[in-house]
Amino acid sequence: MMKFSIVDKSLHQNGAASPFVAAIIDDPNDGETKLVVMFEDEGCVAVLSLDRIIDEEDISAKHNSHHHADKHEEELRELLWGE
């Protein structure tokens, strides 16, 4: 499996709520650009196809469930929070 590459990322302190990282990543495994929202707490991550959001204005689970945030969380967490 090829590694994700960060296009852009930003830490959001989020006031009194939990901070999170929002990132745009390129996934060479499927050629898609993805939007990742990850909170500090383990298991709190969302991965959506940015291509589908832009092209089809679709954020449904029907078209985004194949990104398997749970399977990639460890790698994404190290990439986004590890610095």
C-alpha positions as CSV (number, residue, x, y, z in Angstrom):
1,M,0.0,0.0,0.0
2,M,1.3,3.4,-1.0
3,K,1.5,6.2,1.6
4,F,-0.9,9.2,1.8
5,S,0.5,12.6,1.0
6,I,-0.7,15.8,2.7
7,V,-1.9,18.5,0.3
8,D,-2.9,20.9,3.2
9,K,-3.7,20.6,6.9
10,S,-4.8,22.9,9.7
11,L,-5.2,22.4,13.4
12,H,-8.4,23.9,14.7
13,Q,-8.3,24.7,18.4
14,N,-12.1,24.8,18.4
15,G,-12.7,27.0,21.4
16,A,-13.9,25.1,24.5
17,A,-14.6,22.0,22.3
18,S,-12.1,19.3,21.3
19,P,-9.4,20.4,18.9
20,F,-9.2,18.7,15.5
21,V,-7.1,18.5,12.4
22,A,-8.7,19.1,9.0
23,A,-6.6,17.9,6.1
24,I,-6.7,17.3,2.4
25,I,-4.8,14.3,1.4
26,D,-4.0,12.5,-1.8
27,D,-4.4,8.8,-1.7
28,P,-2.3,7.1,-4.4
29,N,-3.9,3.8,-3.7
30,D,-7.2,4.8,-5.4
31,G,-6.2,8.1,-7.0
32,E,-8.6,10.2,-5.0
33,T,-8.2,13.3,-3.0
34,K,-9.8,13.1,0.4
35,L,-11.0,15.3,3.2
36,V,-10.0,14.1,6.7
37,V,-11.3,15.4,9.9
38,M,-9.6,13.9,13.0
39,F,-10.1,14.8,16.6
40,E,-7.6,14.0,19.4
41,D,-9.5,11.1,20.7
42,E,-8.8,7.7,19.1
43,G,-11.6,6.5,16.9
44,C,-12.8,10.1,16.1
45,V,-12.0,10.4,12.4
46,A,-13.9,10.9,9.2
47,V,-12.6,10.4,5.7
48,L,-14.6,11.7,2.7
49,S,-13.9,11.8,-1.0
50,L,-13.2,15.4,-1.8
51,D,-13.5,14.5,-5.5
52,R,-17.1,13.3,-4.9
53,I,-18.0,16.3,-2.7
54,I,-16.8,18.7,-5.5
55,D,-18.0,16.8,-8.5
56,E,-21.3,15.4,-7.2
57,E,-22.0,17.5,-4.1
58,D,-22.4,14.1,-2.3
59,I,-21.4,13.5,1.4
60,S,-23.6,10.4,1.8
61,A,-22.3,7.3,3.5
62,K,-23.4,5.4,0.4
63,H,-20.6,6.9,-1.6
64,N,-18.0,7.5,1.2
65,S,-18.1,4.3,3.3
66,H,-15.4,2.6,1.2
67,H,-12.7,4.9,2.6
68,H,-12.5,2.9,5.8
69,A,-11.3,5.6,8.2
70,D,-10.9,2.9,10.9
71,K,-8.5,0.9,8.8
72,H,-6.3,3.9,8.1
73,E,-6.6,5.7,11.4
74,E,-3.2,4.7,12.8
75,E,-1.3,5.9,9.7
76,L,-3.5,9.1,9.4
77,R,-3.1,9.9,13.1
78,E,0.7,9.7,12.9
79,L,0.7,11.7,9.7
80,L,-1.6,14.4,11.0
81,W,-0.9,14.6,14.7
82,G,2.6,13.2,14.8
83,E,4.5,16.4,14.1
